[in-house]
Amino acid sequence: MSEHIVYPRVYVGIFLILLVGTIVTVLAAFQDFPGPLNAIVALTIATIKATFVVLYFMHVRYSGRLIWLVIAAALFWLGIMFALTISDYSSRDWLPITSM
């Protein structure tokens, strides 16, 4: 079985992308976006950085179809868990806290 050779410059490039992503994350943390946009911006940056880590440092980019299927199944399951959590969270009757 032959393995794909990844040159060190690819790893350095991905490291620099992740470094820029970290700087953007810190800069975004000091901004006050309107409404729920703070969480959306933070999660978008984190998703992009996680995608680079999974694709290159975990070698999924050069893997076979079975690995891609496992990754897709894991993301599908994560989506199900998020959907169930959000539906539970949004369906609760939130009462204000009263002092006793």
N, C-alpha and C positions, 0 to 999 in steps of 0.2 A: 504494500500500500504506500503510495507516494504522498508526501505531505506538501502542502503549499508553503512556499518560502515567502516570508514577509520581511521586507527590508527594514532596517532600523529607522530610516527616514520616515516611514509610515507611522511608526510608533511615536517618533518625535513630533510629527505633525498632529497626530491625535492628542498627544499630551498638550501641545500648544492650544488646540481647540478647546480642550477641557479647562485649561488655565484661563482662557478668555471667557469661557462660560462661567467659571467661578467668579471672575471679576464682574461680569454682567449681573450675576446673582447678588453680589454684594451691593452693587450700585442700585439695583432694583429694590433691594431691601430698604434703602434710605428714601425711596420715593413713596409718595402717598397717592396711589391710584384711586379713582372714584369707585365706590361700590365694592363688589366682590372681585375686582380686577387684580388686587394684590395676590390673592391665591392663584388665580388663573395664570398670571405672569410667572410666578414662582414655579408652579407645576409644569408649565410649558418649558421653561429653561431646564428643569430637572429631568424631564422626559427626553429632551434632546441630548443631554449629557449622558443619561443612562443608555440611550440608543447607541451612542458611540462606544461606550464601555462594552456593551454586549456584543456589538458587531466586530470590534477589532481586538479588544483585550481578552475576550472569551472565545475568539476565533469562530464566531458564528458566520461571519461574512463568507468564509471559505469552506463551510461545512456542507454536508449533503442534505438531501431533502428531508430525511427523517429528523434531523436536528431542527430544521425550519418548522416542521410539523409540530414538534414538541414545544417550540417557542410560541407558535401560533395558538396551540391548545392552552398553554399557560396564560397567555394574554387574554384569551377568551374566558377562561375561568376567573381571572382577575376582574374582567368586566362584569361577570355575573355577581361576584362578591361586592363590587362597588354598587351595582344596581340594587342589590338587596339591602345594603347598608343605607343607601340614600333613600330608598323607599321607606325603610323603617324610621329613619331620622325625620323625614318630612311628614310622616303620618301621625306622629305623636301629638297629643294635646299639650302644648307647652303652657304651663301656668306660671305666673310670676311668683317668685319666692316671697313668702310672707313671714314675718318674724312671729315667734310664738310667745 
